[in-house]
Amino acid sequence: MDLGLSEVVILLAAVGLLLTLIAFVLSRVTRRMPSPQYVVPEQRRPLPPEVVSRLQSLIANRQKIQAIKEIRGHTGLGLKEAKDLADALEDGRYHPAGTPLSDRVRAFKATGDHASALALVRAETGMTPAEADRFIQALD
C-alpha cells in the first residue's frame, strides 16, 4: 500500500494529536493524586478526657456519625480511621491517654484489632500509616 504525501501528513497529525491528548489526560490525573509522602497537616493530637466523654455520649445516643465528625476534627484522622476509633469507643476498647501508648496498642493487638491500634497510634503521634504500622509491629 503506497501512501501519498497528504496521507502521511494526515497520519502524523493524527498521531501527534493523540499523543497530546494522552499527555493532557495524564497531567490532569497526576495533579489529583497526592504524592506517597502526603501527610495530613499537624492537627492530630490525643483526645482529651472531656472530648472522649462527649464522644461516648454521642455514640450512646446513636449519633455515631456526629462522633466520627468530631473525632476527625479533633485528630485529623481520615474517615476510616475515625470510624475505627469510634467503634473502639463504642465497644469499650479505647483507653484514655493516661495509660502508656504501648500498653494501649498491645491491648488492641491482643484482641486482633489492628485497625484501632493503627488509628490510635496515628491520632496520638501524628505518624503516617507506614510509620504507625512499623511501631505496632515492633511491639512484641
C-alpha positions as a printed Julia matrix, in Angstrom:
140×3 Matrix{Float64}:
   0.0    0.0    0.0
   1.56   3.28  -1.11
   0.75   6.33   0.91
   0.91   9.68  -0.7
   2.37  12.74   0.93
  -1.03  14.06   2.03
  -1.95  10.74   3.71
   1.39  10.67   5.6
   0.86  14.26   6.8
  -2.69  13.44   7.98
  -1.46  10.28   9.74
   1.35  12.19  11.51
  -1.08  14.93  12.55
  -3.48  12.34  13.99
  -0.68  10.62  15.94
   0.52  13.99  17.26
  -3.0   14.92  18.33
  -3.44  11.57  20.07
  -0.13  11.96  21.95
  -1.08  15.5   23.01
  -4.43  14.24  24.31
  -2.76  11.44  26.28
  -0.25  13.87  27.81
  -3.06  16.24  28.8
  -5.1   13.47  30.47
  -2.06  12.17  32.36
  -1.16  15.64  33.6
  -4.72  16.11  34.95
  -4.76  12.71  36.66
  -1.38  13.15  38.36
  -2.41  16.54  39.74
  -5.29  14.93  41.62
  -3.23  12.13  43.13
  -1.37  13.04  46.33
   2.25  12.1   46.5
   3.03   8.97  48.54
   4.68  11.13  51.2
   1.49  13.16  51.77
   0.82  13.72  55.46
  -2.3   15.27  56.9
  -1.41  18.67  58.38
  -0.34  18.53  62.0
  -3.81  18.64  63.52
  -3.51  15.22  65.08
  -3.45  15.22  68.83
  -4.66  12.97  71.63
  -8.29  13.14  72.62
  -8.72  14.97  75.93
 -10.87  13.15  78.53
 -13.74  15.64  78.14
 -13.82  15.0   74.38
 -13.79  11.23  74.96
 -16.75  11.65  77.34
 -18.64  13.69  74.76
 -17.89  11.14  72.03
 -19.07   8.28  74.25
 -22.26  10.24  74.96
 -22.86  10.83  71.24
 -22.31   7.14  70.48
 -24.61   6.09  73.33
 -27.29   8.44  71.92
 -26.99   6.79  68.49
 -25.18   9.78  66.96
 -22.17   7.86  65.72
 -21.81   9.91  62.53
 -21.54  13.11  64.59
 -18.99  11.38  66.83
 -16.91  10.41  63.79
 -17.04  14.0   62.51
 -15.81  15.26  65.87
 -13.04  12.65  66.01
 -11.86  13.8   62.6
 -11.99  17.43  63.69
 -10.01  16.81  66.87
  -7.44  14.37  65.49
  -7.07  14.99  61.75
  -7.66  11.3   61.04
  -9.2   10.02  57.84
 -12.77   8.75  57.68
 -11.96   5.05  58.07
  -9.55   5.6   60.95
 -12.03   7.88  62.73
 -14.73   5.23  62.29
 -12.4    2.57  63.7
 -11.73   4.81  66.7
 -15.48   5.39  67.16
 -16.02   1.62  67.02
 -13.35   1.18  69.69
 -15.07   3.79  71.87
 -18.4    2.06  71.33
 -17.01  -1.37  72.22
 -15.08  -0.08  75.24
 -11.7   -0.83  73.65
 -10.46   2.77  73.76
  -8.13   3.54  76.65
  -7.54   7.13  77.74
  -4.19   8.81  77.26
  -3.2    8.25  80.93
  -2.17   4.7   80.06
   1.12   4.44  78.11
   0.57   4.27  74.37
   2.48   1.0   74.07
   0.17  -0.7   76.6
  -2.95   0.54  74.83
  -1.63  -0.62  71.46
  -0.77  -4.02  72.93
  -4.36  -4.3   74.21
  -5.69  -3.74  70.7
  -3.17  -6.23  69.29
  -4.25  -8.83  71.86
  -7.83  -8.64  70.54
  -6.63  -8.71  66.92
  -7.88  -5.18  66.25
  -5.03  -3.83  64.14
  -7.17  -1.06  62.62
  -7.93   0.52  66.0
  -4.31   0.17  67.08
  -3.24   1.95  63.89
  -5.82   4.72  64.38
  -4.73   5.19  67.98
  -1.02   5.47  67.15
  -1.72   7.9   64.3
  -4.05  10.03  66.41
  -1.63  10.38  69.29
   1.66  10.66  67.44
   0.9   12.13  64.02
   2.73   9.23  62.36
   2.0    8.24  58.8
   0.21   4.88  58.33
   3.5    3.17  57.43
   5.29   4.61  60.48
   2.43   3.66  62.79
   2.35   0.14  61.35
   6.11  -0.27  61.99
   5.61   0.98  65.55
   2.83  -1.57  66.13
   4.83  -4.42  64.63
   7.79  -3.55  66.88
   5.66  -4.11  69.99
   6.02  -7.84  70.52
